Amino acid sequence: MRSPRRRPLLVPVLLCALAVLAARPTAEGDGGSAGEAGTEVARLYQDAATATRRYEEGRREAEARRAEAARYAALLDRQRAEITVLHEELGRIARAQYREGGGLPLTARMLLADDPEQLMRGRHTIRRAGRALGDAIGRSRRAAARLAADEARAEAARRELDRHNAELATLKRSIERKLAAARAKLRDRAETPAAAGSCPGAVRLDQPDARAERDWVAPVEAYELSASFGSGGSRWANRHTGQDFAVPVGTPVRAVGAGHVVKVSCGGAFGIQVVLRHSGGYYTQYAHLAAVAVGQGDRVAAGQWIGQSGNTGNSTGPHLHFEVRITPETGSALNPVPWLALRGVTV
């Protein structure tokens, strides 16, 4: 049963024009082809994350340019409305003055007028309105010219962005196919040795630059929460002893905090698993992995990649089973969600 709380899964895409990320790990021990599959998935995962950011940046830039063009168009519409009002006002004044003056020359009207000064004031009003109208028309024409030039530039930029995003969409589909094939290969090559209790060698992955930014982190970056601590089900003898994070096979699994590797084991209900010891006498377990990236006795930092998620052991679908314990062995688990929350990590 899945929790209603979710975090969106990362959409895998690849931008070939980007510099290749420094994720060229090597396999140790007897990992063999399983190690190669793990390194391929890790490289594609890194490239996909970077390309996704670039794709979203391009999409947001295109939307911003379309919004800017709409603002220009709205401004020009307001200017045109103001000119229409000026036209109507000038026409009203001119019609009124014509009715009062009867179309006579100005000199004759002044001689016949009861109040020549009032007549001249009307004449000045019309002249001022005419000048204001002329200025407004000039401003409107200049604004229209600027708008046309801006729209032409914006349209060219939009076409270029659309072309760029279309290329990214094509690459997205390509990387999704490659990543799906690589994940299937990693899954298949992990399940046989794990079922036999034989652990593949550690796949030493180059680590992301930001792994030490915080003292405590979630065990995976993007996930859906599934089975929670204490929940019941036919897969467990009693109650569920950890928190499950539904993620695709090959997703990098992170150490939630600094510590030491006290166990790397395979076989049984947990499949391939890693157990870390942290300060304060706590232990964390990461189970159902497809590959490990550390060896027993290693010291790890918060956020360091220690393995890749999988579907090994007693598992009905790809996910990470995460536990917090007070001993390195099963049977001493605590609810990991509040434990993480006390350390500033909300899942």
VOGU-3710 file (C-alpha; in Angstrom, 3 decimals, decimal comma):
1> mrsprrrpll> 0,000/0,000/0,000  1,447/3,344/-0,987  1,372/6,460/1,103  -0,468/9,508/-0,301  2,656/11,590/0,333  4,770/11,646/-2,777  7,770/13,209/-4,341  7,949/13,188/-8,143  10,175/10,635/-9,764  12,964/12,085/-11,848
11> vpvllcalav> 12,218/12,079/-15,580  15,334/10,629/-17,265  16,623/12,592/-20,254  20,082/13,085/-21,807  21,619/16,120/-23,510  24,460/14,899/-25,705  25,920/18,370/-26,130  26,629/18,625/-22,384  30,086/17,782/-21,099  30,199/14,149/-19,967
21> laarptaegd> 29,847/14,031/-16,207  32,706/12,632/-14,202  31,006/9,307/-13,542  33,430/6,759/-14,918  33,523/4,187/-12,106  35,382/0,922/-12,123  34,307/-2,437/-10,757  36,238/-4,212/-8,004  36,236/-7,801/-6,894  34,057/-10,298/-8,732
31> ggsageagte> 31,402/-7,809/-9,903  32,128/-8,511/-13,562  29,297/-7,774/-15,950  26,953/-6,838/-13,093  29,415/-4,094/-12,163  29,533/-2,875/-15,743  25,736/-2,708/-15,863  25,723/-0,760/-12,603  28,242/1,798/-13,825  26,293/2,270/-17,059
41> varlyqdaat> 23,073/2,961/-15,140  24,874/5,370/-12,787  26,368/7,319/-15,706  23,039/7,549/-17,507  21,307/8,586/-14,291  23,784/11,455/-13,770  23,509/12,620/-17,373  19,738/12,402/-17,178  19,588/14,604/-14,086  21,722/17,320/-15,693
51> atrryeegrr> 19,833/17,194/-18,990  16,497/17,429/-17,218  17,568/20,688/-15,601  18,643/22,073/-18,984  15,353/21,005/-20,566  13,316/22,696/-17,842  15,404/25,873/-18,096  14,719/26,055/-21,838  11,013/25,491/-21,329  10,804/28,216/-18,674
61> eaearraeaa> 12,746/30,650/-20,882  10,328/30,077/-23,766  7,357/30,696/-21,478  8,961/33,905/-20,143  9,470/35,241/-23,662  5,877/34,508/-24,619  4,687/36,317/-21,486  6,878/39,321/-22,323  5,409/39,536/-25,824  1,905/39,430/-24,333
71> ryaalldrqr> 2,800/42,327/-21,999  4,014/44,397/-24,953  0,803/43,715/-26,836  -1,301/44,732/-23,808  0,680/47,987/-23,483  0,065/48,860/-27,130  -3,645/48,129/-26,711  -3,801/50,615/-23,811  -2,019/53,268/-25,880  -4,447/52,769/-28,742
81> aeitvlheel> -7,374/53,120/-26,352  -5,950/56,420/-25,031  -5,606/57,774/-28,586  -9,204/56,819/-29,335  -10,339/58,814/-26,297  -8,276/61,826/-27,447  -9,775/61,585/-30,926  -13,269/61,590/-29,490  -12,530/64,546/-27,189  -11,020/66,623/-30,004
91> griaraqyre> -13,966/65,859/-32,243  -16,390/66,934/-29,523  -14,592/70,256/-29,003  -14,333/70,923/-32,741  -18,011/70,197/-33,300  -19,009/72,441/-30,451  -16,807/75,292/-31,701  -18,096/74,868/-35,234  -21,693/75,094/-34,024  -20,909/78,244/-32,058
101> ggglpltarm> -18,818/79,914/-34,797  -20,909/78,913/-37,803  -17,850/78,268/-39,947  -16,963/82,011/-40,240  -13,320/83,054/-40,474  -11,727/83,576/-37,073  -11,377/87,428/-37,575  -15,084/87,778/-38,372  -16,064/85,658/-35,421  -13,923/87,761/-33,098
111> lladdpeqlm> -15,589/90,976/-34,383  -19,060/89,528/-33,924  -18,445/87,662/-30,680  -19,913/88,910/-27,392  -16,769/87,647/-25,620  -13,722/87,449/-27,971  -11,466/86,237/-25,117  -13,682/83,231/-24,520  -13,568/82,474/-28,251  -9,747/82,590/-28,223
121> rgrhtirrag> -9,610/80,350/-25,180  -11,673/77,774/-27,082  -9,337/78,099/-30,011  -6,287/77,507/-27,780  -8,000/74,482/-26,244  -8,454/72,928/-29,672  -4,826/73,640/-30,582  -3,562/72,085/-27,345  -5,785/69,052/-27,866  -4,488/68,754/-31,431
131> ralgdaigrs> -0,869/68,889/-30,278  -1,587/66,343/-27,537  -3,242/64,081/-30,076  -0,293/64,422/-32,446  2,152/63,580/-29,653  0,072/60,583/-28,639  -0,107/59,341/-32,222  3,673/59,706/-32,514  4,237/57,800/-29,309  1,862/55,091/-30,427
141> rraaarlaad> 3,594/54,730/-33,780  7,009/54,512/-32,123  5,678/51,975/-29,629  4,136/49,957/-32,448  7,462/49,967/-34,306  9,313/48,846/-31,178  6,703/46,188/-30,557  6,989/44,868/-34,100  10,787/44,662/-33,784  10,551/43,026/-30,356
151> earaeaarre> 7,945/40,573/-31,587  10,136/39,635/-34,539  13,097/39,020/-32,248  10,940/37,144/-29,749  9,426/34,985/-32,496  12,901/34,107/-33,803  14,027/33,251/-30,270  10,892/31,161/-29,703  11,506/29,235/-32,914  15,069/28,553/-31,831
161> ldrhnaelat> 13,919/27,450/-28,376  11,226/25,232/-29,886  13,829/23,637/-32,147  16,179/23,132/-29,204  13,419/21,641/-27,056  12,362/19,331/-29,886  15,939/18,009/-30,021  15,879/17,515/-26,264  12,575/15,646/-26,514  14,095/13,294/-29,095
171> lkrsierkla> 17,112/12,717/-26,878  14,782/12,170/-23,926  13,061/9,307/-25,702  16,432/7,855/-26,683  17,861/7,952/-23,166  14,668/6,487/-21,703  15,098/3,464/-23,967  18,781/3,126/-23,112  18,198/3,566/-19,397  15,352/1,024/-19,382
181> aaraklrdra> 17,588/-1,526/-21,112  20,489/-0,823/-18,754  18,242/-1,138/-15,688  16,848/-4,445/-16,938  20,381/-5,738/-17,463  21,426/-4,599/-13,979  18,348/-6,225/-12,417  18,873/-9,554/-14,180  22,579/-9,703/-13,347  21,981/-8,844/-9,686
191> etpaaagscp> 19,191/-11,283/-8,908  21,033/-14,553/-9,651  24,111/-13,987/-7,429  21,972/-12,351/-4,739  19,664/-15,370/-4,584  22,739/-17,595/-4,258  24,117/-15,438/-1,428  27,069/-14,251/-3,514  27,692/-10,516/-3,403  29,076/-8,774/-6,486
201> gavrldqpda> 32,145/-6,613/-5,967  31,779/-2,972/-5,069  31,141/-0,632/-8,003  33,149/2,462/-7,045  31,028/5,389/-8,224  32,332/8,920/-8,566  30,355/10,940/-6,079  28,173/14,032/-6,685  29,857/17,289/-5,649  27,101/18,263/-3,189
211> raerdwvapv> 27,188/15,116/-1,029  28,560/16,939/2,072  26,211/19,952/2,051  24,086/18,606/4,944  24,717/16,353/7,940  21,619/14,222/7,211  19,761/13,499/3,973  17,049/11,195/2,620  18,373/7,842/1,339  17,203/8,613/-2,234
221> eayelsasfg> 16,611/11,968/-3,898  13,368/11,320/-5,778  10,852/8,687/-4,779  7,337/7,603/-3,905  6,731/6,388/-0,382  5,248/2,887/-0,295  5,078/0,441/2,641  5,619/2,235/5,937  6,958/1,183/9,316  4,590/-1,113/11,220
231> sggsrwanrh> 2,275/-1,829/8,302  0,976/-5,368/7,832  1,162/-7,645/4,825  1,733/-11,202/3,665  5,381/-10,541/2,815  6,408/-10,015/6,474  6,284/-12,457/9,365  5,010/-9,769/11,743  5,017/-6,088/10,784  7,021/-4,076/8,288
241> tgqdfavpvg> 10,274/-3,005/9,941  11,238/-0,029/7,810  10,152/2,565/5,285  10,028/1,640/1,597  10,959/4,134/-1,118  9,631/3,138/-4,539  12,328/3,999/-7,094  13,479/2,484/-10,408  16,244/-0,124/-10,474  19,661/1,548/-10,486
251> tpvravgagh> 18,648/4,689/-8,572  21,646/5,885/-6,512  21,182/5,130/-2,807  22,776/7,581/-0,357  24,118/7,244/3,168  21,700/9,260/5,291  24,565/10,418/7,496  28,274/9,946/8,074  29,304/6,529/9,379  31,082/3,249/8,774
261> vvkvscggaf> 30,040/0,214/6,712  29,545/-2,695/9,140  27,846/-5,145/6,778  27,580/-5,906/3,070  25,643/-9,118/2,550  23,497/-10,969/0,028  20,797/-13,590/0,057  17,718/-14,034/2,194  14,694/-11,758/2,423  16,692/-8,521/2,102
271> giqvvlrhsg> 18,669/-9,541/-0,991  21,737/-7,350/-1,397  22,011/-5,032/1,611  24,336/-2,542/3,302  24,319/-1,644/7,019  26,011/1,517/8,335  26,924/2,521/11,889  26,392/6,177/12,862  27,280/8,257/15,891  24,993/7,863/18,902
281> gyytqyahla> 24,784/4,085/18,558  22,354/4,006/15,613  22,528/1,838/12,500  20,842/2,208/9,113  20,065/-0,573/6,656  19,631/-0,278/2,862  18,116/-3,431/1,345  16,945/-5,026/-1,937  19,878/-3,373/-3,777  21,046/-4,240/-7,284
291> avavgqgdrv> 24,652/-3,167/-6,676  26,852/-1,893/-3,871  29,355/0,945/-4,101  31,159/0,425/-0,788  32,974/-2,350/1,021  32,856/-3,534/4,595  34,845/-1,221/6,877  34,611/1,812/4,583  33,941/5,226/6,081  31,155/7,103/4,272
301> aagqwigqsg> 29,961/10,722/4,254  26,399/12,010/4,411  24,911/11,857/0,923  27,587/9,521/-0,433  26,363/6,955/-2,957  26,658/3,556/-1,284  24,724/1,462/-3,781  21,990/1,262/-6,379  18,393/0,286/-5,734  17,052/-2,974/-7,059
311> ntgnstgphl> 14,550/-5,771/-6,598  16,608/-8,501/-4,935  15,367/-10,717/-2,131  11,753/-10,776/-0,939  10,541/-7,899/-3,079  7,513/-7,476/-5,335  8,847/-4,458/-7,225  11,838/-2,120/-7,443  12,296/-0,159/-4,224  14,671/0,661/-1,401
321> hfevritpet> 13,894/-0,808/2,012  15,361/1,537/4,640  15,633/0,782/8,349  16,964/2,543/11,457  18,178/0,161/14,175  19,806/0,227/17,590  21,899/-2,840/16,688  23,272/-3,941/13,303  20,887/-6,901/13,233  17,228/-7,208/12,375
331> gsalnpvpwl> 14,721/-7,084/15,217  15,904/-3,761/16,666  14,249/-1,384/14,205  12,831/2,046/15,021  10,344/4,040/12,966  12,704/5,779/10,500  10,388/8,665/9,564  10,391/10,501/12,932  14,051/9,537/13,403  14,928/11,344/10,177
341> alrgvtv> 12,604/14,245/11,049  14,556/14,867/14,282  17,625/15,300/12,063  15,924/17,767/9,725  14,941/15,305/6,978  11,276/15,198/5,953  10,101/12,278/3,812
//
